[in-house]
Amino acid sequence: MRQGILLYGPPAAGKDTVTAALAELSPQYVAFTRLKVGTGKTQGYRMGTPEQLAKLDAHGDVIYRNERYGNVYVVDRPGLEQAMEGGRIPVVHLGQMVGMAQVTTLFPAHWVRVLLWCSKETVALRSPQRGDTDTAARLTAWDATQADLAAHPYAQWELSVDTDTATAAEAAKRIDATLRATSPHA
């Protein structure tokens, strides 16, 4: 069975850093590059056009889409299929509970759901350190993420990691162990 990891959390919670630490543990772990239609940061995204998005929509290949910071971000079926080729395990970053539900429902795989969390104060410190020029928007997104979690009190997580106290390497080891322990191949 195909496997994947869903990392949910606010901006600057460490999704990129933990994903890099997972890739250091095993080459099987790969960052899923979402399709982005818009402007701004291009690193870590597959940049697309409104026409490409319309084509994906027409074929039913949009698993989840959200709009934030004036852009559209997409988890698409062809992208996930490609990311899982050769037994690779994609690490998908999400910041909305509806996205978590849609990916687990609409794309069959063994998904490990991980809540990465950090304080709002940590976001205020990390955001400019990582080069964000819109820290105020990131803090607003932290508030939205906290409200999203509160609105879904019965959300199921295989693992929760506080990145204020756990290093990326520690988080990666815990995620890897959780995936292995819950895998249908175990």
Solvent accessible surface area in square Angstrom, and as a share of the most:
residue,aa,sasa,rsa
1,M,136,0.61
2,R,90,0.33
3,Q,29,0.13
4,G,0,0.00
5,I,0,0.00
6,L,0,0.00
7,L,0,0.00
8,Y,0,0.00
9,G,1,0.01
10,P,0,0.00
11,P,14,0.09
12,A,7,0.05
13,A,0,0.00
14,G,16,0.15
15,K,30,0.13
16,D,87,0.45
17,T,81,0.47
18,V,2,0.01
19,T,7,0.04
20,A,55,0.43
21,A,14,0.11
22,L,0,0.00
23,A,47,0.36
24,E,153,0.68
25,L,76,0.38
26,S,14,0.09
27,P,123,0.77
28,Q,75,0.33
29,Y,5,0.02
30,V,36,0.21
31,A,57,0.44
32,F,16,0.07
33,T,50,0.29
34,R,38,0.14
35,L,9,0.05
36,K,4,0.02
37,V,18,0.10
38,G,36,0.35
39,T,106,0.62
40,G,61,0.58
41,K,119,0.50
42,T,78,0.46
43,Q,147,0.65
44,G,49,0.47
45,Y,53,0.20
46,R,80,0.29
47,M,77,0.34
48,G,13,0.13
49,T,60,0.35
50,P,90,0.56
51,E,125,0.56
52,Q,89,0.40
53,L,12,0.06
54,A,59,0.46
55,K,134,0.57
56,L,27,0.13
57,D,67,0.35
58,A,86,0.67
59,H,123,0.55
60,G,47,0.45
61,D,29,0.15
62,V,30,0.17
63,I,0,0.00
64,Y,12,0.04
65,R,93,0.34
66,N,17,0.09
67,E,126,0.57
68,R,56,0.20
69,Y,74,0.28
70,G,83,0.80
71,N,10,0.05
72,V,21,0.12
73,Y,14,0.05
74,V,0,0.00
75,V,1,0.00
76,D,2,0.01
77,R,74,0.27
78,P,60,0.38
79,G,6,0.06
80,L,0,0.00
81,E,74,0.33
82,Q,114,0.51
83,A,13,0.10
84,M,11,0.05
85,E,105,0.47
86,G,86,0.83
87,G,47,0.45
88,R,86,0.31
89,I,6,0.03
90,P,0,0.00
91,V,0,0.00
92,V,0,0.00
93,H,30,0.13
94,L,2,0.01
95,G,12,0.12
96,Q,28,0.13
97,M,19,0.08
98,V,78,0.45
99,G,0,0.00
100,M,8,0.03
101,A,55,0.43
102,Q,60,0.27
103,V,0,0.00
104,T,44,0.25
105,T,103,0.60
106,L,79,0.39
107,F,1,0.01
108,P,91,0.57
109,A,17,0.14
110,H,30,0.14
111,W,17,0.06
112,V,0,0.00
113,R,58,0.21
114,V,0,0.00
115,L,24,0.12
116,L,0,0.00
117,W,51,0.18
118,C,0,0.00
119,S,35,0.22
120,K,66,0.28
121,E,122,0.55
122,T,22,0.13
123,V,0,0.00
124,A,41,0.32
125,L,121,0.60
126,R,63,0.23
127,S,0,0.00
128,P,74,0.47
129,Q,147,0.65
130,R,111,0.41
131,G,56,0.54
132,D,28,0.15
133,T,142,0.82
134,D,47,0.24
135,T,30,0.17
136,A,78,0.60
137,A,37,0.29
138,R,43,0.16
139,L,42,0.21
140,T,90,0.52
141,A,4,0.03
142,W,23,0.08
143,D,63,0.33
144,A,45,0.35
145,T,1,0.00
146,Q,89,0.40
147,A,62,0.48
148,D,29,0.15
149,L,36,0.18
150,A,78,0.60
151,A,72,0.56
152,H,77,0.34
153,P,98,0.62
154,Y,196,0.75
155,A,30,0.23
156,Q,124,0.55
157,W,62,0.22
158,E,57,0.25
159,L,25,0.12
160,S,59,0.38
161,V,1,0.01
162,D,65,0.34
163,T,14,0.08
164,D,64,0.33
165,T,114,0.66
166,A,16,0.12
167,T,78,0.45
168,A,26,0.20
169,A,55,0.43
170,E,84,0.38
171,A,0,0.00
172,A,1,0.00
173,K,123,0.52
174,R,106,0.39
175,I,0,0.00
176,D,21,0.11
177,A,58,0.45
178,T,21,0.12
179,L,6,0.03
180,R,132,0.48
181,A,82,0.63
182,T,59,0.34
183,S,14,0.09
184,P,79,0.50
185,H,118,0.53
186,A,100,0.78
